[in-house]
Amino acid sequence: NINFEALEEYETQSDRLELYESQMKDLTESQVTLSETITEINTNAERTFKETFDKIQINFQKLFKKLFGEEGEADIKLENDNMLESDILITAKPPNKRPHSIQMLSQGEKTLTAIALLFAIYLVKPSPFCILDEVDAPLDDTNVDKFINLIRDFAVETQFLIVSHNKKTMEAADTLYGVTMQEDGVSKVVSVRLDQQSVA
């Protein structure tokens, strides 16, 4: 028996085969391109991360010494070689202390360490404005002085807005903003420029 539709079926199946082969080729090429792109992104991300991490590490060491004195030691390190997946280990050793972990530091020491790390990151990409909310709350008077001196150094290029209840921090400010209630139920914002002693 002769199948008169065989040629037509062959052409149909041949077209389907060509279509599938073309799609398979496109998928294979896309997979290769995607793999190359992912490798390139990871390489660039690792390079950028390493450069930024190294800058933050140096800044952190300097700022920690500035806050705690030259005998203070601090560092940040990656726990493994996979930069993009690694945890970061933070060590902080104030003068005359050798804690095994940051948890062994006092609340004030933890706060100053966090401030040092925060500003170490900030130095890599500074901004014209910085808002700090109750950062000085756990600090005693001596440590508040260290915090204020650090802020003064940074205030040359950055304007700081600090939310605080600490008297020493408020005394160091150029301008104070507060909320007062002269009449029951009526709040009023008051500002005081300390350099001119004028009330607005």
Helices and strands as residue ranges (DSSP letters): H 6-68, E 73-78, E 88-93, G 102-104, H 107-124, E 129-133, H 141-154, E 159-163, H 167-172, E 175-183, E 186-193, E 198-199
